[in-house]
Amino acid sequence: MSRGRRVLRGAVRAVVALVLVGLLLLAVAWQLTPDVGDARDRVDARLVAAAAPPLSGPLPARLSAAVLATEDSHFRSHPGVDPRGVVRAARGALTGVDLGGSTLHQQLAKNVYEGGENGFTDRVSAVVLALKLDRTWSEDAVLRMYLDDAYFGHGFTGATAAAQGYFGVPPEELSWAQATLLAGLLQAPSAYDPVQHPDRAAARQGHVLDRLVDVGELTRAQADEVAADPWGLVAG
């Protein structure tokens, strides 16, 4: 057997071994992680602790679109985890560097069930819990829980508190300028605080608008118009 064929065979065996180990790890984690039927109750408890109201009406269309475009553009098509994101997350877990790639399901699972930890076992658990969330809850229910649980900075937990606190309006009445600003805060609420750091917030909003153009939600011309619109902040 040639050296090249031996190397190829060894590589194939290594890949198969990694896949089998990964499947075994997921199977064990499935048994060890909790049921997620109480996810809504957990989110509600966190809202009570933060003295924040939940979303009371339909999902806010503009905020939902902005969040999905920025945080999880394949939300409607993946089973709770994005395979490409899992690979990035695995690399990050092994190297200790956060490379992103978490879906909304994974972010929700990490915050509600894992306490926001980022260790290797925590990330594996978040993947399994995300799969369970997808099997147990509808997409809209997961998105609603995510928006209710998200921290938008400036002391505002949940989309309702953020919309009212920053702009004095309910979430369903957010303008595109306001919705894209809020969506941009999720990555780093303190760093992008529009009251303390308006220039950073505007730059981050620009990224959200770019993503909305990328996914076909807005045209470039519409995005440029939104970027020029005032935010109408009432928080100070």
N, C-alpha and C positions, 0 to 999 in steps of 0.2 A: 504494500500500500504506500502511495506517495505521501510525502510530508504534508502537502496541501490538503489531501483528503483526510489525513489524521487530524489536522487542525480543524477542518470543517466539522468532522464528526464530534470532536471534543466540544466545539462551540455549540452544536445542536444539543448535545447532552446537557451542557451547562444551562441552556435556555429552558429545556424541559424540566430540569431539576428546580430551577427558579420558579417556574410556573406551578409545579406541584407543591413546593414549599408555600408559595403565595396562596394557593387554594386551601391548603391545610390551615394556614394562619387565619384565613377568612372564616373557615368552618368553625374553628375554635372560638374566634371572636364573636361569631353569630350566637353561640351558646352562652357566652359570658356577658354580652351586652344586654341591657334591659329591653323590654317591650316598649314601643313608642306610642302606644295608644293613649298615654297621658300627656303627650306633647303639648296639646292645647292648654291643659290645666297648668302645666309648668310655666308656659308663657304668661298665662293670666296671673300666676303667683308672682312672677317677676315684675309684671306691670303694677300689681298692688304694692310691692315693695318699693317701687320707684314713684308711687303716687301718680301714675300715668294712665290715661284712658286708652282703650283698644280702638281699632278701627270699627266704626259703627255702621257704615254704609257699604256700598260696592267698593271693590278694590279701586283705588285712585289710578285712573288710566295712565296719565302722564308720568307720575312717579313710578308706577310699575314698569312702564316701558323703559324709562331711564335706568332704573336699577337692573333690570334684566340685561339690557344692552351692555352695561358696564361690568356687572358682577358675574353674569352667567347667561351668555347669549344662546346657549343650547338647552336652557332650562326646560323647554317644552318637548324636547326630544330625547333626553338622556334618562336613564333609570335611577337618578339620584346621584350618580357619579359620572364624571366625564373621563373616559379612559386616558385621554391625553393629559388631563389634569392630574390623574392618579399617578402617572409616570413622573410628572414634575414634582408632585407632593412627596413621592417616595424618595426621589433624589434629594429633595430638601430635608426630609427626615433623617437621611443617612449622613448628610453633610452638615446639618445644623443650620442651613440657610433656607429661609422661607422663599420658595420660588413661585408661590401662588398656585392657582389651579383648583382651588376649592369651589365647589358648587354651592348654591344657596342651601341645599339640603345639608351639605357637610358643615357649612358655617353655622346653621341653626343647630345641628346636632352637637357641635363643639361647644356652643354657648350654653345650650339648655341642659345637656347631659354630661359634658366633660369639663365644665368650668373654664373653658377657654384655653386649656393647656395645649402645648404644641410638641410634646414628646412623641417618640416613635409609636409607642403603644396607643397614645391618645389619637394620633392621626389614623391608625388602623381602625380603632374603635369608631372614629367619626365616619370613616368610609362605610363600615357595616351599618351604623345607625342611619346613615343617609339612604342606604338601600332599603332599610326597614321603613323609613319615613315615606319613601316613594311607594312602597307596597301598601302602606296603611292609610295614607292621606292623599287627597286629590292635589293636583298642582296648585290650584287656587288656594286651597287650605294651607299648603306649605308656604306659599308666597305671603298670605295674610299673616301667618305666624312670624315669618321672617321680618316683615315690615313692622309688626307690633313689637318685636324683641330688639330690633336694631337700635344702636345708640348713634345719635346724630350730632353729638357734641353739645356744648353750652348747657349741659344738664338735661337735655331732652331725650328721653327714651321712648321709642316708638314713633311712627309716622304722624300720628295725630298730634302728639305733644310738639313734635318738631314743626309741623305746618302752622299750628296755632302760635307756638312760641316765637318762631322766626318771622312769620309773615301775618299772623292774625287771621288766618283763613283755615277752613277745614281741608283735609288732604285732597278731596275730590275737586276742589276749586283752585288748586295750584296751577299757576301758569307754567309754560315750558321752561321759562327762565328759573322759576322757583324750584320746579321739580328736578331739573338738571343740577342745580346747586346742591340740593339735598342729597341726590344720588352720589355726588362727588365726595360728600363728607364721610361716607361709610368707610373708606379705606383708612383714613387718619383724621378723625373728627377734630382733634385739637390743632393739628398742623394746618388744616384747611378751614378753621373757624372763620366764617365770613365777617364777623364783628372784629376779631383781633387781627386777622390776616386776609383782608379782602383781595389782595393781588394773588396770593396763593389759591384762594377759593375760586377766583375767576379763571386761573390757569387750569385748575382741576375741572371746572365746569366745561372748559373747552375740550378736554379729553372726553367727557361724557357726551358732548355734542358730536364729536368725531365718531364715537361708537354708534350713536343713533343714526348717523349717516351711513356708516358701514353696514348696518343691519337693515337699511332701507326704511327706517321709521320716519326720517326727515330727509329732505333734499339738502344739498350744500347751501343753497340760497336761504332756505328756511332756518338752518342752523346758524347762519351768519346773522339773520334777523334776531333770533333768540339771544345770541351772544351780546347784542347791543341793547336788549331790553333791560330795564331796571329790575332789581330784585324786590324792592319794596319791603326792606327789612324793618321790623318793629322792635326786634331784640336789640338791647344795648348794654 
